[in-house]
Amino acid sequence: MRCCDVERLWDEMRDGVEPRREHVLAHLRACPECQEIYRENEGIAYCLTCLPPVEPPQSLFPKILEHIQTTVKITVPDSVATIDSPVGKLWVAFRHSGITAVALDRGEGDEAVLTKLQRRLGRGLIPSQAPQWVTDTVNAFFRTHKPDLARVDISDLTPFEQSALRAAATIPPGEVRSYGWIAETIGQPNAARAVGRAMARNPVALLYPCHRVVDSNGALHQYAYGVDVKARILELEGYRTARR
C-alpha cells in the first residue's frame, strides 16, 4: 500500500524541508490508506515509547569499528610513476605502506601498461611523481640486487603467495632455485605448480625476485616479460646460463 502524498513528503524531507506537525495530522485524518497503516503500527509505536532508555555498552563502539575494518574493503587508488632502469622504463605503483606493483614497459603504450596494472591490483591508479623513497628503492635494487622489502607491500596477496615470494627473496643474487625448492622451503613439497602460479602472479617483479626461480632442470621457463628479459636480469645479477 502506497500513498502518493507521503512519498511526496519524503521527497521534501530529503530536500531539507521540515514537515509541520499540523500538516501531517491533517493528511492522516483525510487519508484512509494512511489511517489503516497507522492502526496497524500504533500498538508497536506505543510499546516502543514505553521502553526505558538504554545506554549502549562502552565496548560497542570499538566492536563496530572492528567489524567495519574486517568486513568493508575500501579500495583507495594507488599512485603510479615511471622510473628508468637498466632493463627499460618501469611503472611503479605505491601507497603509504610501500610499493605495490612494478611493471616493465615493453613498448605497449602507457594506457595498455596502466590497464594491466589496474587489473592486477584490482583498484585504480593515479599518475604522479615518484617520491624519493620509491626512486631510491628501485635504484638500490639495480645497484645491489638486494631490495629493501620493508618498502614493498604484498599484503593484498594470499598467505600462500606471500610465503612463496618471501622464500624467493631469500635466493642470493646471481643464483637460482627451482619451483620445487620454494615449495619445500615453505613446507608444502607437493605445491610446485602452485608456486609457479604464485610467481606468475607476482605484482612486484624484480623487488620480489621471481626471476630467480627456474625449472627443476634449470630452464628459465616462463616470465611475464619474456624469457630474454628474465635472462638479462639474471645476467645483471651475475648469473650465467645457456639459453634454452
N, C-alpha and C positions, 0 to 999 in steps of 0.2 A: 504494500500500500504506500503510495507516494502522494505528497501534497506539493503542488507547484509553488504555492505561496511560501512554504517552509524552505524549499530548495532555493527560492529567490532570497530568502532571509539569510541562508547560509552563505550565498554568494556575496551579499552585502557585508557580512561579518568578515569574510576573507579579505574584502577590500578595506577593512578597518572601520566600518560603520557599526557603532554600538547599538544593539536593539533596545528599544524602550519597552519597559515592562507593560505599560498600558496597551501598546500595540500587540504584544504577544498575547495578552489576555483577551483582547478584542477578537483576534484571529481565532483563538481557541473556542470562544463562545459561538462563533459563526461557522466553524468547520466541523462537520460530523466525522470526517475521517480522522482528524487530529484528536477529537474527543474520544473516539474509540481507542486510539493508541494511548492516550493519557490514562484511560481507565485501566488498560492492561498493565501499565507500568507504575501506576500511582502507589500500589502497595510496596513495590520494590523501593521506590523513592523514599517512602515513609520509613521503611526499615533501615535504609542507609543513613537517614538523618538521626536515627536513634542510636547508632553505633558510637561508642566513645572514641575520641581522637587517639590515634596510636602513633607514638614516636618510633621512627624506624631505628633498628639497632645500629650501633656505631660501625659494626662490621659490614653493613650492607653496601656502603659506597665503595670501599675497596674491592668487594666481590663483583660489583657491577663493572668497575674499571677492568678487573682481571678478565671478566667474561668478554668484554668488548675487545680487549687486546688479543685474546686467544681465538676469537671467532670471526672478527671483522678484519679483513685484509685490505689495508689502504694502499693502493698502488700509486705511489708518487713517482713521476717520471725521473729517470736518471739524467745526469748531464753527460754529454759526449763531446770529445775533442779529437783532433788529429795530431799525431806526433810522427815525425820522420824517424826511420830506423834503418839499420843496415840491410833489412830484408824488404824494405818498402814502407809506404805510408800505412800507419796503424790508426785504427779508430778505437779509442779507449773510452769506455763508459765508466762513470764513477758516481758515488754519492758520499755522504759524510762518513759512512762506515768503511769505505775503501773502494778499490777498483772492482767493478762488477763484470766487465767484459772487455775482451781485446779481439779485434778482427783485423785481418790483413786485407788491404785494398789491392785487388788483382786486376784493376782496370775495368771493373764492372760499372763504375759510376757511383757517385755519392748516394743517390737515392736507393739503389739496389743494396748497397752495404748497410745503410741505416735500416732498411726494411728487414733484412736478415737479422740484424742485431736486436731489433724490437721484437721480432718473433721469438728469438731465442730467450730473451729476458722476460717476455710476457708483459711488458709495460712500455710506456712511451720514452722518448729520448729528446732532450733539449740541447741543441748545438750550443757550445760555449767555448771559452778559452780554458786550456788545461791549467789548473793551479800548479804551483811549483812542486808540491809533493807528488803529484801524478807524473809529471815530467821526470823528476828525479828517480822515481820507482822504475819507470820503463828504461831510462838510460842506464841505471845501475845494473839492470839485467844484462844488457849487451856488453857492459864493461866487466862484470864479474861472473855473470851467468848464475848468480845466486840472488834471486829476488827477495825483497822484503815482504814475506807473506802476511805480516801483520797489517799491511796496507792493501790486502786483497780480500774481498768479501765473497765467499761462496755459500753463504748461509741459506740461500734460496734452493740449493740443490738437495737431493735426498741424502740421508745419512750414509747410504752405500756409496753414492757418487763422491761425497766429501771424503770418505775414508780412502777410496781408490785414488783420488787426486792427491791427498796428503801423502800416501805411500809413494806416488810418482815423484813427489817433491823431494823425497829422500835419496833419489838416484843422483849420484855426483855428476857434475858437468863433464862431458867427454865420455860418458858411459851410457849403456842402455840396459834395460831389463825387459823381460817378456811379460805378456799379459798374465801368464800363469804365475810368475813371480809376484806380481801385485796381488793376485788372488790369494796366494799362500800367505803373503805378508799381512793381509787384513783378516786372516783366519777363515777364509772361505775358498778352500782349494779347488772346488768344482765350479767356481764362478768366473772362469777366464773369459767366456763370451760376454758376460755382463760387464766385466772390466773393460772390454773392448768398446761396448756401447757407452760406458761412462766416459772413456777417453774421447769418443766421437762427439759427445755432448758437452765437452769441456768449454765453458764460455770464456775462460780466461787463458786462452792459448799463450804459450811462452812462459807466463808467470807461474802457472802450474804446468810443469813440462811434460805434457802428454806426448811430445815429440820424442822423448827418451824411451818410450815403450814400443817394443817391436814384437814380431812373431817369435815363436819358440825356436825357429831355425835362424833367427837374426835378420830376416827380411824386414824392410821398413814398413811394409804393409800400407794401409790407407792413412791419409791425413787430409783434414778438411781443405787445406790449401794446396794439396798435391804432394806426391812423394818427393819431387825435386826440391820443393821448399823445405820439406822435413829434412832432407839430406843436407841442404845448405845450412840450416840452423844447427844441425849436429856438427857439421864441419867447423862452424864458427866457435863451437864449444870444444873443439879438439878431437872429435870422433871421426874416424875414417872407416868407410865401409864400401864394399863393392856394390855398385848399382845393380838392382835385380829387376 
